[in-house]
Amino acid sequence: MRTGLSGRPRATAARAAALVLALGLGCAACAHPAHLFADNPAPATSAAPPPTPTAGAPSEAAPYPAGRSLDADAHVPDLTHVDRHDPTAVALAWATGAYGSDTAYDSGPHDAQLRAAVLLDQALAAQVRGYTPHSGPGADWLTWAAHRSWIEVTATLDHEDRPPDTAGLALRQVLVESVAHGRDGWTGPGPRAAAFVSLKPAADGTWQVSNTTTAPM
């Protein structure tokens, strides 16, 4: 069974400001949210899921194995019914998909990023799909996997001031919270992050994610 997007109360302005400070940004960036975003595509960066380096980056370690194919029991976000003419909907769906893992199928957080790549523009999607993890997924993942957990993600829009949308660019700040649900009945905390998302329109008028920067909460 695939799960979709869910909503929770929005974070307070004070909390959002704390997230900006966590990124190490100065007061000028706090006053001008456009400074939080890059106009040119770049790989997504985050503590969870982990950073996606430029495709082809050298590594001495062997590639980490990919996850297995999904079936009807998989609990991952459904990204097939996103309103792609709405940049907010696309940003929220990307955040939900990029963090929505199922450890019974995925070998690590990067598998969720690969599923969410359908919402990226061509350049950023190529970087994500061209990256092969060369290290284990970390202690939190091992805990979730021990319970065969899936990650239920809640992505909410931060309504702090931001530059108005233009015909060629939309900027969104998304707050990600999640809960790990074990198939043995266990529950525990999942990833929490602030994601700064840049979106640009495709030729058909739909919006695509062109750049993301994330910070753990």
RAVEN-V371837 format. One record per residue. RES is the residue in one small letter. PHI is phi in whole degrees, 0 to 359 (* if undefined). BURIAL is I if it has 9 or more other C-alpha atoms within 8 Angstrom, else O. Layout:
RES | PHI | BURIAL
RES | PHI | BURIAL
//
This chain:
m | * | O
r | 262 | I
t | 256 | O
g | 256 | O
l | 281 | I
s | 226 | O
g | 238 | O
r | 220 | O
p | 304 | O
r | 289 | O
a | 289 | O
t | 285 | O
a | 297 | O
a | 296 | O
r | 295 | O
a | 298 | I
a | 297 | I
a | 296 | O
l | 293 | I
v | 297 | I
l | 297 | I
a | 297 | I
l | 280 | O
g | 76 | O
l | 271 | I
g | 277 | O
c | 297 | O
a | 299 | O
a | 292 | I
c | 296 | I
a | 280 | O
h | 233 | I
p | 304 | I
a | 300 | I
h | 293 | O
l | 281 | O
f | 240 | I
a | 255 | I
d | 282 | O
n | 266 | O
p | 301 | I
a | 209 | I
p | 296 | I
a | 292 | I
t | 233 | I
s | 191 | I
a | 279 | I
a | 204 | I
p | 294 | I
p | 286 | I
p | 301 | I
t | 252 | I
p | 286 | O
t | 302 | O
a | 305 | I
g | 86 | O
a | 298 | O
p | 291 | O
s | 209 | O
e | 273 | O
a | 276 | O
a | 287 | O
p | 301 | O
y | 284 | I
p | 296 | O
a | 282 | O
g | 284 | I
r | 261 | O
s | 296 | O
l | 284 | O
d | 224 | O
a | 295 | O
d | 272 | O
a | 289 | I
h | 251 | I
v | 226 | I
p | 299 | I
d | 272 | I
l | 254 | I
t | 270 | O
h | 237 | O
v | 279 | O
d | 283 | O
r | 282 | I
h | 271 | O
d | 245 | I
p | 298 | I
t | 295 | O
a | 299 | I
v | 293 | I
a | 297 | I
l | 294 | I
a | 294 | I
w | 300 | I
a | 299 | I
t | 296 | I
g | 292 | I
a | 292 | I
y | 251 | I
g | 272 | I
s | 268 | I
d | 226 | I
t | 290 | I
a | 286 | I
y | 236 | I
d | 271 | I
s | 270 | I
g | 183 | I
p | 299 | I
h | 296 | I
d | 298 | I
a | 293 | I
q | 299 | I
l | 296 | I
r | 295 | I
a | 286 | I
a | 296 | I
v | 295 | O
l | 259 | I
l | 266 | I
d | 285 | I
q | 300 | O
a | 293 | I
l | 290 | I
a | 298 | I
a | 296 | I
q | 293 | I
v | 296 | I
r | 288 | I
g | 275 | O
y | 269 | I
t | 242 | O
p | 299 | O
h | 238 | I
s | 214 | O
g | 292 | O
p | 280 | I
g | 104 | O
a | 294 | O
d | 300 | O
w | 299 | I
l | 298 | I
t | 295 | O
w | 298 | I
a | 294 | I
a | 299 | O
h | 255 | I
r | 50 | I
s | 273 | I
w | 245 | I
i | 255 | I
e | 270 | I
v | 255 | I
t | 244 | I
a | 248 | I
t | 234 | I
l | 277 | I
d | 276 | I
h | 264 | O
e | 300 | O
d | 303 | O
r | 213 | I
p | 299 | O
p | 294 | O
d | 297 | O
t | 241 | O
a | 295 | O
g | 242 | O
l | 203 | I
a | 227 | I
l | 241 | I
r | 222 | I
q | 250 | I
v | 241 | I
l | 260 | I
v | 249 | I
e | 231 | I
s | 202 | I
v | 229 | I
a | 269 | I
h | 246 | I
g | 279 | I
r | 290 | O
d | 263 | O
g | 96 | O
w | 287 | O
t | 228 | O
g | 200 | O
p | 289 | O
g | 252 | I
p | 298 | I
r | 226 | I
a | 202 | I
a | 252 | I
a | 242 | I
f | 258 | I
v | 243 | I
s | 257 | I
l | 231 | I
k | 229 | I
p | 281 | I
a | 275 | I
a | 298 | O
d | 272 | O
g | 91 | O
t | 279 | I
w | 264 | I
q | 229 | I
v | 285 | I
s | 251 | I
n | 197 | I
t | 220 | I
t | 226 | I
t | 233 | I
a | 221 | I
p | 293 | I
m | 257 | O
//
